[in-house]
Amino acid sequence: MIKAYQDVEDAGGEPAVIQLDGVSFGYDPEHPILHNISVSIPQGQWVSIVGPNGCGKSTLVKLMNALLPKSVGEITICGHQLGEETIGVIRQCIGMVFQNPDNQFIGATVEEDILFGLEGLCLPYEEMEERLRTYTLKLGIGDLLAKHPGELSGGQKQRVAIASILAMKPGIVIFDEASSMLDEASRDELLRILQGMRSDGQYTILMITHDADEILASDRVLALHGGGLAADTTPQALFGNAELLEKCHLLEPYPWRLARELQSRGIRVDVPASEKELIDTLWPYN
């Protein structure tokens, strides 16, 4: 078992919106998929969840809104301890954006799809219309409202899926490998949306991902391995630990790999915080 890290800075007293205490899950109790997971996530934090395929990442987030029943332990979401009587209110606190946005579409048009979730909240018509305007503007999809979801590009579908979730105003938004089916331009677009959500300060973001740029943009990383929490760390510490990267089947961000290769060739370059920083460092050598 890899040693768990303790270098995540204290959240400054922010109350935890997600609290897991000794949580385990398994279809076979003798062979749990997850065992003894304890973690506290404060409001407003962007957390990447990483690990090799089959390590339980999707299982972990499904436990949080009772899509799967925990075997052992306690789960508290937004102050509500998860139980039969609290499932409804907890699910209103959490929105999930899945890997394939086609799996989330219900309506015959983009507008119908966004309104479907709002109707489920039994909101007044005026409130639904206001949220529709607000979140289609925020996600830049106002010109897509009359289109069938099948007419949209991958990036457009993902923006519609995100708008449908945000319009229901969940405090916690979970992205389950939401960028894995997108091209590079659409992944960059999704990253900008996530950064905007973090800037708003009203969302707690959990993102299951293998993408180095997404991990580096987050505040914190939870690394799963062997059914347990292998590390609770910062993105910088993750990418500085070759053993942990191998366990998680991850690669360093490209600017980091390039910087290390340049260092090996005698060119003095610090590990950059971004691709732009690396370019600015290298420009004088031109």
Secondary structure, DSSP 4 states (H G I P E B T S, - for coil): -PPPP--SPP-TTPPEEEEEEEEEE-SSTTS-SEEEEEEEEETT-EEEEE-STTSSHHHHHHHHTTSS--SEEEEEETTEE-STTTHHHHHHHEEEE-S-GGGG--SSSHHHHHHHHHHHTT--HHHHHHHHHHHHHHTT-GGGTTS-GGGS-HHHHHHHHHHHHHTT--SEEEEESTTTTS-HHHHHHHHHHHHHHHHHS--EEEEE---HHHHHHSSEEEEEETTEEEEEE-HHHHHT-HHHHHHHT----HHHHHHHHHHHTT---PPPSSHHHHHHHHGGG-
